[in-house]
């Protein structure tokens, strides 16, 4: 194929990385050196295995000699399926297409099985082949397969990485990678944006569950295995033909160490700590042959990673010997000083090889081409980037037509893959407390309660059929099993019963209650929190546990979360407490461990050990093994088994930390205006607000009655300005659930900040008396004049005429389906 490496040498190189150590030379950097400039001599050495060989390089040389500058620049641009249309590729020679977390396949629902995804890929390929003249280079299709192929209906969903860290099982990680690759390839994609090699150091971070551990030892032991699972041995070439896909080790570098756990924030650490904590997974990943590395949104000591040449070029491509290509994150280049998403030569000059420009690709292509022609981006840098991209495509086998797994529905959720996922669930469960109630007899009468008991979306978490994992129903998971279903199947096979009662009510007192509850789905940005306290304020899940205990029912708590949280009150209210993390599609794995035989003897023991320290207070944000003053409730490595004799006593229920919650996304929900928002009507002589029933709930809506006597506005406003730049860049939408009660007699505008859109056509077309949903991308308001960094009024409805409309919900949503962008209102 494209060259074969000696297998013995390959294995030796990979094994050596498990013993990785670094020697940090003191005094290497003078006080005058920038805190964001890396010194390659301090960094560990590595070398890409199997990427460079004479045959591949000769093939790439021949291609480079044929490509025009336009074609070279095109290879460096990746656009999103939601913005690029197949016909665009007849003109623009792009190198790659991605499908973002909430981007649907062409002409199909955002929640689709593999068929529409394969058709979308075929449409892009066919259009690219129709480009006239030049040299045709095959596209790469990338997707976030971060816990299985989470974008496809019917896929196997593995536990998220924070759960996998608890298994301490590198071989299992390799099997998960191979299964993920097969299901990704079956849907037409050839590039998985993973594994995430972050080392989360602050559990407030909304992406903590994407990390295997707070400690680099586990990340180091997993990184190479996941690469090998996804890609196979790239030295053999033909990755796609072998049922594998390209991997992308991410996010380089320090994404898990940002100050205060802020997503896309600043990692304020020394170079020695950046190496010791955050770089450890990349050496085994590179030695295993990772074809791509993704740059981080975050900064290191004030300098954005997408623009840090000392790290991207001098360290990663230099000292660490990476021969693949570096891809950016979602418009991440636009955060580099002096850049915008549409214009950033600084990123290419720093070492970025492929821009991820989901919606900015067309303008970025034109600007990058102009900068290449002018020499602002040197031709040597262009050729190096394109050489790396072509090398990866050659090693993947993209220049060959065969795609043996593409379109094979039998690959999705195959019995083998489901068995691997169920094994991962079993091995990841961590028993924090067991005061004699576990295992449960299979012959028992079991009450299964809690919001997560029969909710596959909640047990799967973020990056599941949508970016944030929200908006899913049970029907979206045809091949999955809920935790309740797994319990019911297991106990009924042995003569027991399992009854679902989400609120915990019952007629006949059960022998035991298994209560499944925890975090609701989230992903980056949205998942950032201010306190580690679970359910601060209204503790509905704690109330359920206490209600069952008060009724004399033994309680087993199954806690779903992406990270450790302060749950001392919930632990106290339970006889047994299991950290189940985010287990994915195979809920039956819970029953395998919790349910014993008819006599109550264990069938499968607990295996999981904490890879994240569990907090004693709600303010222990940076609680990591080895830190000064380390004082957890449950230490790193803790995890009981059925043989353990440990009895957990009553824990302190003083959180030790309180914080006011910050709300920038919910404006009017369930009949309430969450702080800091409130309705404001001006002038009150021309518009009235009164409560109405909505969603079959009494007075859960508000009716706005504009008299038409004079221009009037109804707004949802805060006292102080807040920043919606993250939400805007993340393609979030303003959701308005409304009912038109009387059609408008004049112009109606909808505003978010200063940008006003003409809503008149939308309302004129809407039927009266029916509840409808309107989704407007925040970028539409930005284009109309809103400064998204300073918003005080996220919703304002104005008209000089008469209008009667009722509101049920006004909030931000990550769900893109049905979004529309009304025209800018004319002053």
Helices and strands as residue ranges (DSSP letters): H 7-17, G 40-42, H 54-66, H 69-75, E 77-80, G 86-90, E 96-99, H 114-129, E 140-143, H 161-164, G 165-167, H 170-186, E 191-192, G 208-210, H 216-231, G 234-236, G 240-242, E 248-252, G 255-257, G 259-261, E 266-267, H 271-273, I 274-278, H 280-287, E 292-295, E 299-300, E 303-304, G 305-307, H 309-309, I 310-319, E 325-327, G 332-335, H 345-350, E 355-356, H 361-374, H 379-396, G 409-411, H 415-428, E 430-434, E 445-449, H 456-460, G 474-476, H 483-492, E 497-500, E 512-518, H 540-550, E 554-560, H 568-572, E 576-581, H 588-594, E 666-668, E 678-682, E 687-694, E 697-707, E 712-722, H 725-729, E 733-742, E 748-752, E 755-758, H 760-765, E 771-777, H 778-783, E 791-799, E 802-813
